[in-house]
Amino acid sequence: MDNNIKELTVSLMNSNWPKTEKIAEELFNIGGEDAKKALLEGLNGKRHAIRTACIHYLAKFNDESMIDYFRNHLNDNSYETRMEAKNAIKSLTGEEVLTARGE
């Protein structure tokens, strides 16, 4: 993994909103499998802003193999993260899904 991506991953995992969004966008703009892996790592972030930003930018890769990762976040504690997962699934598949809370 590229040193820049490693540094951004560490920064992402320790960031707060709105910086989280900017770091996730930067990883997306770098592109490639290493950047995607970094964003996938962010799905385990302790703050919802990290998880939400990572879902948003992972969906922009237009990779349907990400859908299961998004489905796992339909039961996230954070409303924003659940909605981002729901929207990501819809954007990739056209499927309307409900969150674990029926939203």
OpenMM code with the backbone's topology and positions (N, CA, C; nanometers):
from openmm import Vec3, app, unit

residues = "MET ASP ASN ASN ILE LYS GLU LEU THR VAL SER LEU MET ASN SER ASN TRP PRO LYS THR GLU LYS ILE ALA GLU GLU LEU PHE ASN ILE GLY GLY GLU ASP ALA LYS LYS ALA LEU LEU GLU GLY LEU ASN GLY LYS ARG HIS ALA ILE ARG THR ALA CYS ILE HIS TYR LEU ALA LYS PHE ASN ASP GLU SER MET ILE ASP TYR PHE ARG ASN HIS LEU ASN ASP ASN SER TYR GLU THR ARG MET GLU ALA LYS ASN ALA ILE LYS SER LEU THR GLY GLU GLU VAL LEU THR ALA ARG GLY GLU".split()
positions = [
    Vec3(0.0847, -0.1183, 0.0000),
    Vec3(0.0000, 0.0000, 0.0000),
    Vec3(0.0888, 0.1240, 0.0000),
    Vec3(0.0553, 0.2166, -0.0835),
    Vec3(0.1252, 0.3438, -0.0980),
    Vec3(0.1306, 0.4171, 0.0366),
    Vec3(0.2451, 0.4797, 0.0658),
    Vec3(0.2613, 0.5514, 0.1930),
    Vec3(0.1574, 0.6609, 0.2107),
    Vec3(0.1229, 0.7304, 0.1024),
    Vec3(0.0224, 0.8352, 0.1103),
    Vec3(-0.1126, 0.7764, 0.1524),
    Vec3(-0.1469, 0.6626, 0.0962),
    Vec3(-0.2736, 0.5983, 0.1327),
    Vec3(-0.2691, 0.5521, 0.2778),
    Vec3(-0.1562, 0.5002, 0.3215),
    Vec3(-0.1427, 0.4588, 0.4613),
    Vec3(-0.1632, 0.5775, 0.5549),
    Vec3(-0.0995, 0.6893, 0.5222),
    Vec3(-0.1121, 0.8100, 0.6046),
    Vec3(-0.2565, 0.8605, 0.6055),
    Vec3(-0.3201, 0.8587, 0.4895),
    Vec3(-0.4591, 0.9033, 0.4819),
    Vec3(-0.5510, 0.8101, 0.5611),
    Vec3(-0.5224, 0.6807, 0.5584),
    Vec3(-0.6041, 0.5850, 0.6335),
    Vec3(-0.5953, 0.6129, 0.7822),
    Vec3(-0.4758, 0.6358, 0.8322),
    Vec3(-0.4579, 0.6688, 0.9744),
    Vec3(-0.5310, 0.7986, 1.0067),
    Vec3(-0.5165, 0.8978, 0.9198),
    Vec3(-0.5848, 1.0257, 0.9419),
    Vec3(-0.7358, 1.0076, 0.9411),
    Vec3(-0.7854, 0.9278, 0.8468),
    Vec3(-0.9291, 0.9028, 0.8369),
    Vec3(-0.9826, 0.8420, 0.9663),
    Vec3(-0.9143, 0.7411, 1.0157),
    Vec3(-0.9626, 0.6690, 1.1341),
    Vec3(-0.9602, 0.7551, 1.2600),
    Vec3(-0.8839, 0.8633, 1.2570),
    Vec3(-0.8747, 0.9529, 1.3732),
    Vec3(-0.9444, 1.0866, 1.3516),
    Vec3(-1.0144, 1.0996, 1.2406),
    Vec3(-1.0711, 1.2295, 1.2036),
    Vec3(-1.2125, 1.2493, 1.2563),
    Vec3(-1.2516, 1.3741, 1.2555),
    Vec3(-1.3885, 1.4155, 1.2868),
    Vec3(-1.4442, 1.4870, 1.1648),
    Vec3(-1.5791, 1.4920, 1.1561),
    Vec3(-1.6434, 1.5643, 1.0487),
    Vec3(-1.6127, 1.7129, 1.0655),
    Vec3(-1.5853, 1.7895, 0.9628),
    Vec3(-1.5955, 1.7610, 0.8200),
    Vec3(-1.4662, 1.7069, 0.7576),
    Vec3(-1.3587, 1.7002, 0.8349),
    Vec3(-1.2323, 1.6515, 0.7785),
    Vec3(-1.2467, 1.5087, 0.7269),
    Vec3(-1.3288, 1.4300, 0.7928),
    Vec3(-1.3518, 1.2919, 0.7512),
    Vec3(-1.3944, 1.2857, 0.6052),
    Vec3(-1.4875, 1.3709, 0.5696),
    Vec3(-1.5407, 1.3744, 0.4331),
    Vec3(-1.4302, 1.4072, 0.3328),
    Vec3(-1.3452, 1.5020, 0.3666),
    Vec3(-1.2379, 1.5432, 0.2761),
    Vec3(-1.1343, 1.4331, 0.2571),
    Vec3(-1.1028, 1.3616, 0.3638),
    Vec3(-1.0049, 1.2525, 0.3537),
    Vec3(-1.0624, 1.1379, 0.2710),
    Vec3(-1.1875, 1.1025, 0.2951),
    Vec3(-1.2514, 0.9959, 0.2179),
    Vec3(-1.2559, 1.0334, 0.0694),
    Vec3(-1.2861, 1.1580, 0.0411),
    Vec3(-1.2887, 1.2039, -0.0982),
    Vec3(-1.1500, 1.1949, -0.1607),
    Vec3(-1.0492, 1.2309, -0.0846),
    Vec3(-0.9121, 1.2237, -0.1362),
    Vec3(-0.8740, 1.0791, -0.1686),
    Vec3(-0.9118, 0.9861, -0.0825),
    Vec3(-0.8858, 0.8447, -0.1101),
    Vec3(-0.9584, 0.8004, -0.2367),
    Vec3(-1.0841, 0.8408, -0.2501),
    Vec3(-1.1601, 0.8074, -0.3711),
    Vec3(-1.0911, 0.8620, -0.4956),
    Vec3(-1.0445, 0.9856, -0.4884),
    Vec3(-0.9792, 1.0484, -0.6036),
    Vec3(-0.8481, 0.9790, -0.6404),
    Vec3(-0.7785, 0.9235, -0.5424),
    Vec3(-0.6570, 0.8461, -0.5704),
    Vec3(-0.6959, 0.7208, -0.6488),
    Vec3(-0.8053, 0.6588, -0.6049),
    Vec3(-0.8583, 0.5421, -0.6746),
    Vec3(-0.7735, 0.4179, -0.6563),
    Vec3(-0.8186, 0.3101, -0.7188),
    Vec3(-0.7460, 0.1842, -0.7120),
    Vec3(-0.7862, 0.0991, -0.5932),
    Vec3(-0.7346, -0.0220, -0.5941),
    Vec3(-0.7709, -0.1193, -0.4914),
    Vec3(-0.7223, -0.0797, -0.3518),
    Vec3(-0.6041, -0.0192, -0.3422),
    Vec3(-0.5539, 0.0202, -0.2100),
    Vec3(-0.6406, 0.1289, -0.1474),
    Vec3(-0.6836, 0.2235, -0.2284),
    Vec3(-0.7719, 0.3288, -0.1776),
    Vec3(-0.9061, 0.2694, -0.1363),
    Vec3(-0.9558, 0.1757, -0.2159),
    Vec3(-1.0822, 0.1096, -0.1822),
    Vec3(-1.0682, 0.0330, -0.0510),
    Vec3(-0.9560, -0.0355, -0.0313),
    Vec3(-0.9308, -0.1087, 0.0934),
    Vec3(-0.9270, -0.0130, 0.2122),
    Vec3(-0.8677, 0.1033, 0.1929),
    Vec3(-0.8620, 0.2026, 0.3001),
    Vec3(-1.0027, 0.2486, 0.3384),
    Vec3(-1.0864, 0.2714, 0.2379),
    Vec3(-1.2248, 0.3113, 0.2656),
    Vec3(-1.3024, 0.1969, 0.3314),
    Vec3(-1.2752, 0.0739, 0.2908),
    Vec3(-1.3394, -0.0409, 0.3556),
    Vec3(-1.2992, -0.0489, 0.5025),
    Vec3(-1.1742, -0.0187, 0.5310),
    Vec3(-1.1284, -0.0170, 0.6703),
    Vec3(-1.2060, 0.0873, 0.7504),
    Vec3(-1.2365, 0.1980, 0.6848),
    Vec3(-1.3113, 0.3049, 0.7505),
    Vec3(-1.4524, 0.2648, 0.7901),
    Vec3(-1.5063, 0.1593, 0.7284),
    Vec3(-1.6398, 0.1123, 0.7669),
    Vec3(-1.6423, 0.0620, 0.9105),
    Vec3(-1.5256, 0.0361, 0.9663),
    Vec3(-1.5160, -0.0069, 1.1062),
    Vec3(-1.4808, 0.1089, 1.1991),
    Vec3(-1.4851, 0.2299, 1.1482),
    Vec3(-1.4512, 0.3471, 1.2282),
    Vec3(-1.5436, 0.3631, 1.3478),
    Vec3(-1.4892, 0.4152, 1.4570),
    Vec3(-1.5700, 0.4293, 1.5783),
    Vec3(-1.6691, 0.5452, 1.5696),
    Vec3(-1.6419, 0.6423, 1.4838),
    Vec3(-1.7337, 0.7550, 1.4683),
    Vec3(-1.8191, 0.7355, 1.3435),
    Vec3(-1.9458, 0.7709, 1.3573),
    Vec3(-2.0367, 0.7494, 1.2442),
    Vec3(-1.9982, 0.8318, 1.1219),
    Vec3(-1.9368, 0.9470, 1.1416),
    Vec3(-1.8969, 1.0296, 1.0272),
    Vec3(-1.7969, 0.9555, 0.9396),
    Vec3(-1.7119, 0.8757, 0.9995),
    Vec3(-1.6146, 0.7970, 0.9244),
    Vec3(-1.6872, 0.6911, 0.8418),
    Vec3(-1.7748, 0.6160, 0.9065),
    Vec3(-1.8476, 0.5095, 0.8369),
    Vec3(-1.9330, 0.5667, 0.7241),
    Vec3(-1.9999, 0.6770, 0.7524),
    Vec3(-2.0888, 0.7386, 0.6539),
    Vec3(-2.0112, 0.7876, 0.5323),
    Vec3(-1.9014, 0.8565, 0.5545),
    Vec3(-1.8199, 0.9069, 0.4429),
    Vec3(-1.7631, 0.7917, 0.3603),
    Vec3(-1.7223, 0.6863, 0.4267),
    Vec3(-1.6652, 0.5723, 0.3541),
    Vec3(-1.7707, 0.5035, 0.2681),
    Vec3(-1.8909, 0.4877, 0.3202),
    Vec3(-1.9986, 0.4295, 0.2393),
    Vec3(-2.0237, 0.5174, 0.1174),
    Vec3(-2.0324, 0.6466, 0.1392),
    Vec3(-2.0597, 0.7411, 0.0297),
    Vec3(-1.9573, 0.7269, -0.0829),
    Vec3(-1.8298, 0.7263, -0.0467),
    Vec3(-1.7269, 0.7225, -0.1504),
    Vec3(-1.7044, 0.5828, -0.2065),
    Vec3(-1.7272, 0.4785, -0.1286),
    Vec3(-1.7208, 0.3435, -0.1843),
    Vec3(-1.8292, 0.3240, -0.2903),
    Vec3(-1.9462, 0.3800, -0.2670),
    Vec3(-2.0553, 0.3681, -0.3648),
    Vec3(-2.0183, 0.4343, -0.4966),
    Vec3(-1.9367, 0.5375, -0.4927),
    Vec3(-1.8959, 0.6079, -0.6147),
    Vec3(-1.8052, 0.5232, -0.7038),
    Vec3(-1.7493, 0.4160, -0.6499),
    Vec3(-1.6700, 0.3250, -0.7327),
    Vec3(-1.7594, 0.2431, -0.8263),
    Vec3(-1.8906, 0.2467, -0.8020),
    Vec3(-1.9875, 0.1717, -0.8831),
    Vec3(-1.9524, 0.0231, -0.8909),
    Vec3(-1.9152, -0.0322, -0.7766),
    Vec3(-1.8738, -0.1722, -0.7671),
    Vec3(-1.9791, -0.2474, -0.6857),
    Vec3(-2.0572, -0.3298, -0.7552),
    Vec3(-2.1657, -0.4008, -0.6874),
    Vec3(-2.1163, -0.5006, -0.5832),
    Vec3(-1.9888, -0.5343, -0.5844),
    Vec3(-1.9361, -0.6243, -0.4816),
    Vec3(-1.9342, -0.5575, -0.3438),
    Vec3(-1.9581, -0.4287, -0.3390),
    Vec3(-1.9614, -0.3546, -0.2118),
    Vec3(-2.0965, -0.3656, -0.1410),
    Vec3(-2.1964, -0.4142, -0.2098),
    Vec3(-2.3325, -0.4116, -0.1571),
    Vec3(-2.3450, -0.4814, -0.0218),
    Vec3(-2.2807, -0.5957, -0.0045),
    Vec3(-2.2903, -0.6653, 0.1241),
    Vec3(-2.2318, -0.5818, 0.2378),
    Vec3(-2.1260, -0.5081, 0.2087),
    Vec3(-2.0696, -0.4184, 0.3102),
    Vec3(-2.1726, -0.3115, 0.3480),
    Vec3(-2.2438, -0.2607, 0.2485),
    Vec3(-2.3448, -0.1588, 0.2751),
    Vec3(-2.4622, -0.2180, 0.3530),
    Vec3(-2.5025, -0.3378, 0.3157),
    Vec3(-2.6132, -0.4039, 0.3877),
    Vec3(-2.5814, -0.4199, 0.5361),
    Vec3(-2.4556, -0.4470, 0.5661),
    Vec3(-2.4157, -0.4620, 0.7064),
    Vec3(-2.4373, -0.3336, 0.7861),
    Vec3(-2.4463, -0.2210, 0.7182),
    Vec3(-2.4634, -0.0929, 0.7871),
    Vec3(-2.6082, -0.0443, 0.7880),
    Vec3(-2.6986, -0.1274, 0.7392),
    Vec3(-2.8406, -0.0926, 0.7489),
    Vec3(-2.8898, -0.1002, 0.8924),
    Vec3(-2.8087, -0.1580, 0.9809),
    Vec3(-2.8452, -0.1641, 1.1231),
    Vec3(-2.7490, -0.0831, 1.2105),
    Vec3(-2.6774, 0.0092, 1.1493),
    Vec3(-2.5840, 0.0945, 1.2235),
    Vec3(-2.6591, 0.1748, 1.3297),
    Vec3(-2.5914, 0.2096, 1.4362),
    Vec3(-2.6529, 0.2915, 1.5415),
    Vec3(-2.6861, 0.4325, 1.4933),
    Vec3(-2.6148, 0.4787, 1.3930),
    Vec3(-2.6323, 0.6148, 1.3432),
    Vec3(-2.7340, 0.6207, 1.2292),
    Vec3(-2.8299, 0.7100, 1.2426),
    Vec3(-2.9288, 0.7324, 1.1370),
    Vec3(-2.8609, 0.7691, 1.0054),
    Vec3(-2.7638, 0.8615, 1.0107),
    Vec3(-2.6963, 0.9075, 0.8897),
    Vec3(-2.6268, 0.7923, 0.8172),
    Vec3(-2.5650, 0.7038, 0.8933),
    Vec3(-2.4946, 0.5908, 0.8331),
    Vec3(-2.5934, 0.4923, 0.7725),
    Vec3(-2.7024, 0.4657, 0.8413),
    Vec3(-2.8055, 0.3762, 0.7869),
    Vec3(-2.8606, 0.4317, 0.6558),
    Vec3(-2.8884, 0.5610, 0.6526),
    Vec3(-2.9443, 0.6222, 0.5318),
    Vec3(-2.8425, 0.6219, 0.4177),
    Vec3(-2.7168, 0.6446, 0.4476),
    Vec3(-2.6140, 0.6414, 0.3433),
    Vec3(-2.6019, 0.4998, 0.2865),
    Vec3(-2.6092, 0.3989, 0.3719),
    Vec3(-2.6051, 0.2598, 0.3252),
    Vec3(-2.7254, 0.2300, 0.2368),
    Vec3(-2.8417, 0.2739, 0.2802),
    Vec3(-2.9647, 0.2532, 0.2031),
    Vec3(-2.9532, 0.3195, 0.0660),
    Vec3(-2.9067, 0.4429, 0.0634),
    Vec3(-2.8922, 0.5168, -0.0626),
    Vec3(-2.7858, 0.4548, -0.1529),
    Vec3(-2.6797, 0.4033, -0.0935),
    Vec3(-2.5734, 0.3402, -0.1722),
    Vec3(-2.6264, 0.2150, -0.2420),
    Vec3(-2.7038, 0.1365, -0.1699),
    Vec3(-2.7612, 0.0159, -0.2287),
    Vec3(-2.8550, 0.0524, -0.3429),
    Vec3(-2.9368, 0.1533, -0.3211),
    Vec3(-3.0297, 0.1954, -0.4269),
    Vec3(-2.9544, 0.2472, -0.5494),
    Vec3(-2.8487, 0.3227, -0.5266),
    Vec3(-2.7755, 0.3784, -0.6415),
    Vec3(-2.7068, 0.2693, -0.7234),
    Vec3(-2.6668, 0.1613, -0.6596),
    Vec3(-2.5969, 0.0547, -0.7321),
    Vec3(-2.6911, -0.0490, -0.7931),
    Vec3(-2.8058, -0.0700, -0.7291),
    Vec3(-2.8935, -0.1791, -0.7736),
    Vec3(-3.0322, -0.1335, -0.8163),
    Vec3(-3.0710, -0.0145, -0.7746),
    Vec3(-3.2075, 0.0318, -0.7971),
    Vec3(-3.3050, -0.0245, -0.6949),
    Vec3(-3.2543, -0.1082, -0.6067),
    Vec3(-3.3375, -0.1752, -0.5059),
    Vec3(-3.3681, -0.0821, -0.3887),
    Vec3(-3.4956, -0.0753, -0.3542),
    Vec3(-3.5379, -0.0013, -0.2354),
    Vec3(-3.5288, -0.0970, -0.1173),
    Vec3(-3.4454, -0.0644, -0.0204),
    Vec3(-3.4327, -0.1491, 0.0981),
    Vec3(-3.4716, -0.0686, 0.2211),
    Vec3(-3.5045, -0.1385, 0.3267),
    Vec3(-3.5322, -0.0747, 0.4543),
    Vec3(-3.4175, -0.0993, 0.5494),
    Vec3(-3.3954, -0.0040, 0.6384),
    Vec3(-3.2958, -0.0248, 0.7423),
    Vec3(-3.3535, -0.1215, 0.8456),
    Vec3(-3.2706, -0.1607, 0.9392),
    Vec3(-3.3158, -0.2517, 1.0445),
    Vec3(-3.4269, -0.1877, 1.1286),
    Vec3(-3.4374, -0.0558, 1.1226),
    Vec3(-3.5407, 0.0159, 1.1987),
    Vec3(-3.6613, 0.0514, 1.1130),
    Vec3(-3.6671, -0.0059, 0.9937),
    Vec3(-3.7824, 0.0152, 0.9067),
    Vec3(-3.7852, 0.1485, 0.8348),
    Vec3(-3.6730, 0.2147, 0.8264),
    Vec3(-3.6666, 0.3473, 0.7616),
    Vec3(-3.6513, 0.3321, 0.6113),
] * unit.nanometer
topology = app.Topology()
chain = topology.addChain("A")
for resn in residues:
    res = topology.addResidue(resn, chain)
    for name in ("N", "CA", "C"):
        topology.addAtom(name, app.Element.getBySymbol(name[0]), res)
